[in-house]
Each structure stands twice: as structure tokens, then as C-alpha cells.
Amino acid sequence: MANARFCKGRDGTKIRYEVRGQGDPLALIMGYSGSSRTWGEPFISAISRRFSTILIDNRGTGESDHPDRPWTLPDMADDVVAVLDDAGVARAHVYGISMGGMIAQEFALHHPERLRGLILGCTNCGFANSVLAPPEATAALAPNPDEPLAQQARRMLEACCSPAFVASPMGQRIIDERIKEMSAYPATPLHSYRRQWEAIAAFDSFARLGRIKAPTMVITGSADPIVPAANSDLLHRGIPGSKIHSIEGAGHLFFWEAPEESAEAPGDFLARH
């Protein structure tokens, strides 16, 4: 990916982003520990055929700053505002997955005047009121400083995919491709895992969901092992007028397993708004 741009967040943190494609502006917000590379080229190519797609390295990842100090998900939502300001975008659609979906909720709640349509992928409303994954599933996402990076990446990524995808030759080929893409980019440092996890643990939008007024689609893989699909039902019930879309058989990284559907269904929804 070329055309890197940099801006400063409200607290001075350097945020890296780039813009791909043409059309209405759409900001993509990645999840826990992932940079903009984690979306994967097949999904990015599909979504940027329809939108001016703004790809953001969350603070702590990629070529953005990696501060080792506490921050919150509202701070990360402010980073998205800083990117939009720098890009000259007054209002944008926002598509966040996992932790990025939590950041997107904070964006919708704190900056409603900057939001057009909202896509919440494989995410929840905070641990207190959510359906949690089995501990062994989330344990697989913990970094291990004694494990080679490539081995860690494969362990974490396979834990996020559906079992059928991991067991298939096509799934293994795609996982290999995504690991190769991400390995050519700065690795997320261990302290960023901790700081992002602290921010996730402090997040709770359950009592505020009714205040989200933007047109919203909740999207999930039906076989998500990390954020069970029931959480999308909770969000759908809590956000007035929202729509829900399930990708049958897909896991947490549904945009890897079904990149065209992951772009088309939200794209059609956003195009109507």
C-alpha cells in the first residue's frame, strides 16, 4: 500500500493512514493488535471499488506511534476524527471490526455529526453484558515473547478463523498470504497488546446503544469463535432501526473468509444511506 499520510491525534500521537479508491468516504477501523494491513488485500480491493476508503493504523500498530501509556477507546475514536480532519472529510461512513467496532461505537456516540452510516463487525457492547467466548479461545490471542513472530501470528490468526476454514487447503493458503502481507509491515509491540486490552476492558456501551442514531448494520460470521454471533444480536436489538447480516460459516475474520460478501452487504447498505 502506498500514499501514506500522517496526522497528529488530539494528544499528539502520530497516526498513519492512507486513502484508496473513489466514492463516498469510508473509514475502516481494525481490531485488537492489528494494523491496516490486517484487512487483507482482497477485502480492501473489493470495498475500495465503491468507496474512498480510509485505512488507519490504530495507535500502537503499524507506522502509527506506539505509546506505552494508558489510553481509552474514546481516545482512539478521537484519532479517527483527526484522520478525517487531515483528509478534509466532514462526514464519513465508518466500518469497524472487533475492537474497531467498539471504537466505532464510541465514534458514533461522541462524534455523531461526523458520521453517515455505521457498520459494526464481529464486536460487542463490553464484557459486562456480552456473550463471552470460552477462555481457551481468547487465551490463544495472548502474545508470547518466547515464541517466533511467524508462529505467534499463525496461532492467533487460526484461533480467529472458523474451524472449517482452518482445516481447508484454501484457508491455509489465505492465512499464508495474509501472514506474508502483515510480515512486510512493522510488527505490533508487546506493550501495545497490553494498552489496547486495557482500553477494551474499560469499554461498556450497553446502556448507551439507544443513543446511536446513524443508520447501522451489524455484521458477523455465524461461526465466530472469539466474539460469538449472539453479541451481534444484542447490538442489533439495542440500536434503534439497525439491520443485521450474518455470513454463514465464517469466523471472526469473516472479511478474510468471505471478502466479497464482507464488502458487498455493508456496501449495499451504506449506498442506501
Secondary structure, 3 states (H helix, E strand, C coil): CCCCEEEECCCCCEEEEEEECCCEEEEEECCCCCCHHHHCHHHHHHHCCCEEEEEEECCCCCCCCCCCCCCCHHHHHHHHHHHHHHHCCCCEEEEEECHHHHHHHHHHHHCHHHEEEEEEECCCCCHHHCCCCCHHHHHCCCCCCCCCHHHHHHHHHHHHCCHHHHHCHHHHHHHHHHHHHHHCCCCCCHHHHHHHHHHHHCCCCHHHHHHCCCCEEEEEECCCCCCCCHHHHHHHHHCCCCEEEEECCCCCCHHHHCHHHHHHHHHHHHHCC
